[in-house]
Amino acid sequence: MTKINLRKKILKLRKSKYNENFSINLSNIYKIFKKHKINKPSIGGYIDVNYEMNCTKVLKKLERKKFHISLPIIQKNRQMNFSRWSFNAPLVINSFGIPEPKNSKTIFPDVLLVPLVAFDKDKYRIGYGGGYYDRYIEKVKKKKKLITIGFAFSFQKINKVPKNKYDKKLDYIITEKALI
């Protein structure tokens, strides 16, 4: 099955099976921080839309623990950057219908929480098809160490993600059931 067909199929499945009570266990994130010996990293996250796993709830908990949060801002030429953000700061809706910070000061997070449509056991993902996260991961990893963590529901796992040379493997995927 092609990425386009898999994306349509899993997005439809995600909408039908969505349960806002499913959530990420924060202890799995802390295990990753401990393994990589990072203390209070800056976190690049996202505001969940379209029945995605609830990243917003995780970001809120991390901010309460004094972590620095940043969100993506879509740029020209299919690029994106991350900008520092706090829950008491305003958001604007971009052309894709995704909330992003008004502040446009670019930062490079230590940990990147990545939305996904589907994933496999090898930690490859299918996103929404724009390649924004793959390009961003490649750009940042040339500048610094970056830990990538995909958030998904367990039912979004597929046998094998069809991939090409541009697709970036994630370091971890966390579902409501497991740390992969």
Secondary structure as UniProt FT lines:
FT   HELIX           3..17
FT   TURN            20..21
FT   HELIX           26..35
FT   TURN            36..37
FT   STRAND          43..44
FT   TURN            50..51
FT   HELIX           55..64
FT   TURN            65..66
FT   STRAND          69..74
FT   TURN            77..78
FT   STRAND          80..85
FT   TURN            87..88
FT   STRAND          91..93
FT   TURN            95..96
FT   STRAND          99..101
FT   STRAND          106..107
FT   STRAND          111..115
FT   STRAND          118..119
FT   TURN            121..122
FT   STRAND          125..126
FT   HELIX           132..141
FT   TURN            142..143
FT   STRAND          147..151
FT   HELIX           154..156
FT   TURN            165..166
FT   STRAND          172..174
//
